[in-house]
Structure formats: C-alpha cells, structure tokens
C-alpha cells in the first residue's frame, strides 16, 4: 500500500523511489536510504525528506492546478519567510537574465509550463509531488519576481514545513545550475 500511495516500487525489502531524478532505495524495516546505483547512503536530510514523503503520501491524484505557498495548510503564516529564501533569491539573481533561468531549469530536467508565467518550468522531485518555478522578468517600471509553486495536491504528500524545504531545495538547485 505504501509503495502504491507514494508512486514507488517494492523490491524485496526496499522501496525504490525517484528523488530529484535519482533512483534511491529505502530499506525496510531499517528505513535507511541509499543510492540504488552504488549503495552510497543518502544524507540525513535527504533520508528525512524521503521518510516524510512516505509517511504522508496518501495516493491522492494530482490536482493539475498550481498554488502558492500561502495556499498550503498553515502556509499564510510562513509565506513571507518562504518567499524570502526561495522566490526572492531567484528574482534577484535571474529576473534580468531569463535565458539563464531557462538554461538552468532545462539543466535540471525541468519541462516548460505554458500559461503560468513568461518563464515557467515543472519539476518532479518526488514521484507524485510536482513543483514549478516561475519567473516574471522586471522592467524599468516593475521589479522582476519569481515563485516556487506547488500542485494543489502537495499537502497529500508532504507537510507544509517539508514542502518549504523541498521548495527551497528547488530554488537552490536552480541558482547553482545558473552559476555553472
């Protein structure tokens, strides 16, 4: 049931999941996570994210509608802080360089999302948990802005604080990819 709800696969005594495009194994009952390819243990952070995902996943279907952090359960309270370490840094670094934003997103296997923003990409950090990064370039009258968005079903797969960490991770990955 757990593998079905999470989009993973059961393989003997492990659950196999894709996490940021990398195939990982979570042992049962040890709950230790490792890279499937070479057996290298995952970091404590990544293991915790996988375990939060597995315990929260209820198998809900995707809503097919993007929402901001403030629309997540309890998200209004923390929205300003989330924007401060996710969309804010993206906008400061890339709002005047949308081609670099697009290059960075493509380098992270992002797929373009039409009609969301002038520059928007979808990512799949976990099997049933898509995120989007959207960029609205600035001009002489308005500053640029960026946002990390979630499928409206996201709270069926991670708690709001877990989603904040996952969204922050996407922003950080985009910034690193743009710097390369």
C-alpha positions as CSV (number, residue, x, y, z in Angstrom):
1,X,0.0,0.0,0.0
2,X,2.8,2.4,0.9
3,X,4.5,2.0,-2.5
4,X,1.2,2.4,-4.3
5,X,0.4,5.6,-2.4
6,X,3.9,7.1,-2.9
7,X,4.5,6.1,-6.5
8,X,7.4,3.9,-5.5
9,X,8.1,0.3,-6.3
10,X,8.5,-2.6,-3.8
11,X,11.7,-4.6,-4.5
12,X,12.2,-7.4,-1.9
13,X,13.0,-5.5,1.3
14,X,13.2,-2.0,-0.2
15,X,11.1,0.7,-1.6
16,X,12.6,2.3,-4.7
17,X,11.8,6.0,-5.4
18,X,13.0,8.7,-7.7
19,X,14.2,11.7,-5.8
20,X,15.4,14.7,-7.9
21,X,15.8,12.3,-10.8
22,X,18.0,9.8,-8.9
23,X,16.8,6.3,-8.1
24,X,17.0,5.6,-4.4
25,X,16.2,2.7,-2.1
26,X,14.7,2.9,1.3
27,X,15.3,-0.3,3.2
28,X,12.5,-2.0,5.2
29,X,12.5,-2.2,8.2
30,X,15.8,-0.3,8.6
31,X,14.4,2.9,6.9
32,X,17.9,3.6,5.7
33,X,18.1,5.4,2.3
34,X,20.8,4.9,-0.3
35,X,21.5,5.4,-4.0
36,X,20.4,2.4,-5.9
37,X,23.2,2.6,-8.4
38,X,26.1,2.4,-5.9
39,X,24.7,1.8,-2.5
40,X,26.0,5.1,-1.2
41,X,24.0,6.2,1.9
42,X,21.8,9.3,1.5
43,X,22.4,12.3,3.7
44,X,20.4,12.6,6.8
45,X,18.4,15.5,5.2
46,X,17.5,13.5,2.1
47,X,16.6,10.4,4.2
48,X,14.3,12.6,6.3
49,X,12.6,14.1,3.2
50,X,12.0,10.6,1.8
51,X,10.6,9.3,5.1
52,X,8.3,12.3,5.5
53,X,7.1,11.7,2.0
54,X,6.5,8.0,2.6
55,X,4.6,8.6,5.8
56,X,2.5,11.4,4.4
57,X,1.7,10.1,0.9
58,X,-2.0,9.1,0.7
59,X,-2.2,8.4,-3.0
60,X,-4.3,11.4,-3.9
61,X,-4.3,12.3,-7.6
62,X,-2.7,15.4,-8.9
63,X,-5.0,18.5,-8.9
64,X,-3.5,19.9,-12.1
65,X,-3.6,23.4,-10.5
66,X,-0.6,25.4,-9.3
67,X,-0.8,27.2,-5.9
68,X,1.5,29.4,-4.0
69,X,2.9,28.6,-0.6
70,X,0.3,30.7,1.2
71,X,-2.4,28.4,-0.1
72,X,-0.9,25.3,1.7
73,X,-2.3,24.4,5.1
74,X,-0.8,26.9,7.5
75,X,1.2,28.5,4.7
76,X,-0.1,32.1,5.2
77,X,1.9,32.4,8.4
78,X,5.2,31.4,6.9
79,X,4.7,32.7,3.3
80,X,6.9,35.8,3.6
81,X,9.8,33.8,5.0
82,X,9.4,31.1,2.3
83,X,9.4,33.8,-0.4
84,X,12.5,35.3,1.2
85,X,14.6,32.2,0.7
86,X,13.0,30.8,-2.5
87,X,11.4,33.2,-5.0
88,X,13.3,36.3,-3.7
89,X,16.8,35.0,-4.4
90,X,15.7,33.6,-7.8
91,X,14.2,37.0,-8.7
92,X,17.3,38.9,-7.5
93,X,19.7,36.6,-9.4
94,X,17.8,35.9,-12.6
95,X,14.9,38.3,-13.3
96,X,17.1,40.3,-15.7
97,X,18.5,37.1,-17.2
98,X,15.6,34.9,-18.2
99,X,17.6,32.9,-20.7
100,X,19.9,31.8,-17.8
101,X,16.8,30.8,-15.8
102,X,15.6,28.7,-18.7
103,X,19.0,27.1,-19.2
104,X,19.3,26.3,-15.5
105,X,15.7,24.8,-15.5
106,X,16.4,22.7,-18.5
107,X,19.7,21.5,-17.0
108,X,17.6,20.2,-14.0
109,X,15.2,18.4,-16.3
110,X,12.5,21.0,-15.9
111,X,9.8,20.9,-18.5
112,X,8.2,24.2,-19.7
113,X,4.8,25.1,-18.4
114,X,2.6,27.2,-20.7
115,X,0.4,30.0,-19.4
116,X,1.8,30.1,-15.9
117,X,4.4,32.8,-16.3
118,X,6.6,34.2,-19.1
119,X,9.2,31.7,-17.9
120,X,8.0,28.6,-16.0
121,X,9.1,25.1,-15.6
122,X,7.8,21.9,-13.9
123,X,10.0,19.6,-11.8
124,X,9.3,16.3,-10.2
125,X,11.5,15.9,-7.1
126,X,9.4,13.0,-5.9
127,X,7.1,10.7,-7.9
128,X,3.8,12.4,-7.0
129,X,4.9,15.8,-6.0
130,X,5.5,18.2,-8.8
131,X,6.8,21.7,-8.2
132,X,7.1,24.7,-10.6
133,X,9.5,27.6,-10.7
134,X,8.1,30.7,-12.4
135,X,9.9,33.9,-13.4
136,X,8.4,37.2,-14.3
137,X,11.2,39.5,-15.6
138,X,11.3,43.0,-14.5
139,X,11.5,46.2,-16.5
140,X,12.1,49.9,-15.8
141,X,8.8,50.2,-14.0
142,X,8.4,47.0,-12.1
143,X,11.0,44.7,-10.4
144,X,11.1,41.1,-11.5
145,X,9.7,38.4,-9.4
146,X,9.9,34.6,-9.1
147,X,8.0,32.0,-7.2
148,X,8.1,28.3,-6.4
149,X,4.6,26.8,-6.8
150,X,3.1,23.5,-5.8
151,X,0.4,21.3,-7.3
152,X,-2.7,21.8,-5.2
153,X,-2.4,18.2,-4.1
154,X,1.0,18.7,-2.5
155,X,-0.2,18.6,1.1
156,X,-1.2,14.9,0.5
157,X,2.5,14.1,0.1
158,X,4.4,16.3,2.5
159,X,3.6,18.5,5.4
160,X,3.8,22.3,4.8
161,X,7.3,22.5,6.5
162,X,8.5,19.7,4.4
163,X,7.2,21.5,1.3
164,X,9.0,24.6,2.4
165,X,12.3,22.6,2.5
166,X,11.6,21.0,-0.9
167,X,10.8,24.3,-2.5
168,X,13.9,25.9,-1.0
169,X,15.9,23.0,-2.5
170,X,14.5,23.7,-5.9
171,X,15.4,27.4,-5.7
172,X,18.9,26.5,-4.5
173,X,19.4,23.9,-7.3
174,X,18.3,26.5,-9.9
175,X,20.7,29.1,-8.6
176,X,23.6,26.6,-8.6
177,X,22.7,25.4,-12.1
178,X,22.6,29.0,-13.3
179,X,26.0,29.7,-11.8
180,X,27.6,26.7,-13.6
